[in-house]
Amino acid sequence: MKAKGSGFYNNAFGKERYQSHYSESIYIDVWLKALEIIIREKPKEILEVGCGSGQFAQLLFESGIKNYIGFDFSPKGLEVARSLSPQRFFLGNAYDKSNYQDVNNLEILGSLEYDLTVCLEVLEHLEKDLEVLENMSGKVILSVPNFDSESHLRFFKRDLDAIDRYGKMFEIKEVYFIDNIYLLYGCR
């Protein structure tokens, strides 16, 4: 199977479920656990890879966390996200290293020195997921599913499968299984 292009995701992000309040999302429990980790770890700045329509960001903003920026390759997703906070989202490609480096000098925000990267429900859609992880540094929170779907290139039946794949790329400190999704936290 080949990865879906931005047109597929533009169509998806045009649907109500990606434009609704984050509390109505099927991912809410995963996001609440990620929020718990973020609150505990107190990062200086957060970079979200694959921010989509900004629902997770909305949860962060409403929880008082403003030190955030996110990027996605879907113009439609960003259109929805920018309605929350125009200066906090930009068009980018997860494979492009400059999106991780240039974020430190974005004119829209000034200097940003992120020390935590969030990548939720993204890696399973990418052909070169390990290459994307190579671009990340510092603390990392990521999630991957244990079920197949039209746009999934991979999924993980057991937590050990996810650990085997991603544990080579960063030191996994915590693993949670929530609503058929593995949430991993660690350092790179």
N, C-alpha and C positions, 0 to 999 in steps of 0.2 A: 504494500500500500504506500502511496505517496502522500506527503504532507499537503494539507489543504492551503490554498492561497488566501490572500486578504479578502477576496470577494466572498468566500465562504463565511468568514467571520464578520464581514460587513453585514451580510444577511442575518447572521445569528444575533449580532448586537442591535439590530433593528427590531428585534422581538421584545415584547413587554418584560419577559422574565429577566432580561439583562438591563432593563431600564427602571425596574421597580426598586423600592427601598431595599437595602442590603438585608434587612431583617426578614424579608420574604424569600430570600435565596435558599436554594437547597444546600448551599455551602456554609450557611451561617454558623453551624457548630464548629466547623473546621476553622473558620475565620476567628471565632471567639477564642479558640485555643491559641491561634497565632497571635492574637492581640494580647493574651495573657503572657506569652513569652516575650513579646515586645515590651510590655509594661515592666516585667521583671528584669529584662536585660538593659533597659534604658539607653538605646542607641542614640548617638548624636543626630544621625540622619538615616533615613530609610530610602532605598531605591527599590521600586517594584518593577520587575521584568515581566511584561505581559499583563499590564494593568487592565486591559479590556475596557469595560464601560465605567470603571472606577468605583464599583460597589465596595470592594475591600477598603479602598481609600476613604470612602464616605464613612465607614465604620471607624476608621482611625480618626478622622477629623471630628466626628461627633463624640469620640472618646477623649478629645483634647489633645491628640497627637497631631501636630502641624508640620513636623520636620520630615517631610515626605515629598518624593517626586516619583512619577511612574512613566513608563513608556510602553507603547504597543505599536504593532504594524498595521492595525486596522483603523483607517480614518473614521469609520462610523463609530467604533468603540470610543475613540478619542473625542469625537463630537459630543457624545453622551457624557464622558468623563469631564470634559472641559466645562460643562454646564455646572459642575460642582465647584470647580476652582480652576479657572483658565490657565493660570501660570504654573500649575503643578503637573501638567501632563504634556508629553511630546511624542511625536512620531518617531519610532526607532525600530531597529531590527535586532533581535536577541543575539544574532551571530556576529554583529558588528562591534568589535572591541571599543571603537570610539564612543559608542553610546554609554559605555561604562566609565570611560575616561573623561569625555567632554562634559558629562553631567557636572563635573567639578567647576566648570567655567561657563555655565549657561547664563546668557545675558538676562534671561527672564527672572532669575533668582539670585544672581551674584554667585558667590562662592558656596559650594555645597560639598561637604566631605562626608559621604555616607559610609557607615560602618556596618550596616545590616542590609542584606539583599533578600527580598521576598520574591518568590516565584511559585505562584499557586495555580495549579491545574494548567500548566503550560508545557512542561517537558514531554509529556506523553504525545503531544501534537507535533513534535519536532524530530526530523530525521537525525540530526546531529545534536542530541540533547547533552552529551558529554562535552562537546565543544562549547556549548552555552555555559555550562558550569565552570569551564576554564576561565571564562571572563569575569567571574564573580570573585570577590575577596571579602575577608572579614567573616562576620557571622552570616549564616544562611538559613532561611526558613523556606522549605519547598514542600509541595504536595503532589502526589501522583495517585491515580485511581487503581482499584483492584477489579475493575470491570471494563469490558470492551464497549466501544461506541463508534459511531460512524467516522469520527475524526481522530480517534486514538490510533497511534502507530504502535503503541505498546501499553500494557497494563501489567500489574503485579498481583499475582495470586496470594503471595505471602509477604510479610514484612521483610523476611530474609532475602527475597528476590530484589526488593527495592534497595536494601542495604548492600547487597552484593554489587549492584550496578552503580550506585552513587557513593558508596563508602570508599571507593578508590579515589574519588574526587575531593571529598572533604571529610573531616572527622565528625561522624554522626554521634551526637551526645544524647539525643532523645528521639523516640519514635512513638507516634500515637496512631491508633486506628479509629477513625471517626466516620460514621456514615459511608462506609466502603471506600474511604480515602485514607492513604497513609500521609501523615504530616511528619516531616523530618526536620530536626533542628541540629545545627552544628557549626563548625568553623572551617574555613578554607584558608 
